[in-house]
Amino acid sequence: MRLPDKKDDPSYLDELISQEAAAEFLSTSPRFLEKRRSTGDGPPFIRISHRCIRYRRKDLIEWADSLTKTSTSAA
């Protein structure tokens, strides 16, 4: 009997995750996300409070997909 995988749950992509979890999801560092937030070219985020930033997995996926290129010379 196979146990249900959390990723099979429809709410998995909408779940709010921490900056550290988002960085791990994208295989990058939390500092990378901090820099991208300050320049405005990172993934969409939710500011719960001054020190509490959250991301949705679906937003991370859409943002990463928007960066997909077919050539190193592509703008």
C-alpha positions in Angstrom: 0.0 0.0 0.0 1.4 3.4 -1.0 1.0 6.3 1.4 -0.2 9.5 -0.2 2.6 11.9 -1.1 2.2 15.4 0.1 3.0 16.7 -3.4 -0.2 14.9 -4.6 -2.2 17.3 -2.4 -3.6 20.2 -4.5 -2.8 22.6 -1.7 0.9 21.8 -1.8 1.6 24.4 -4.5 -0.4 27.1 -2.6 1.2 26.5 0.8 3.2 29.4 2.2 6.8 28.4 2.8 9.7 30.3 4.4 12.6 31.9 2.6 14.9 29.0 3.5 12.4 26.5 2.2 12.0 28.5 -1.0 15.7 28.7 -1.5 16.0 25.0 -1.1 13.1 24.5 -3.5 14.9 26.5 -6.1 18.3 25.0 -5.3 19.8 28.4 -4.4 20.6 30.4 -1.2 18.4 32.5 1.0 20.7 35.4 0.3 20.0 35.1 -3.4 16.3 35.6 -2.7 17.0 38.5 -0.5 19.0 40.2 -3.2 16.3 39.5 -5.8 13.6 41.0 -3.5 15.6 44.2 -3.1 16.1 44.6 -6.9 12.6 43.6 -7.7 13.4 40.8 -10.2 12.9 37.8 -8.0 9.9 35.6 -7.5 6.7 37.0 -6.0 6.6 37.0 -2.2 4.3 37.7 0.6 5.4 40.0 3.5 3.6 38.8 6.6 5.6 41.3 8.7 8.8 43.2 8.5 10.8 40.1 9.3 8.5 37.4 8.0 8.6 36.7 4.2 6.8 33.7 2.6 6.6 32.3 -0.9 4.1 30.0 -2.7 5.6 27.1 -4.5 3.4 27.8 -7.6 4.9 31.3 -7.8 8.4 29.9 -7.5 7.8 27.5 -10.4 6.2 30.2 -12.6 9.1 32.6 -11.9 11.7 29.9 -12.7 9.8 29.0 -15.9 9.9 32.6 -17.0 13.7 32.5 -16.9 13.9 29.5 -19.3 16.1 30.2 -22.3 16.9 28.2 -25.4 20.3 29.8 -26.1 23.1 31.5 -24.1 22.7 34.5 -26.5 19.0 35.0 -25.7 18.2 38.2 -23.8 
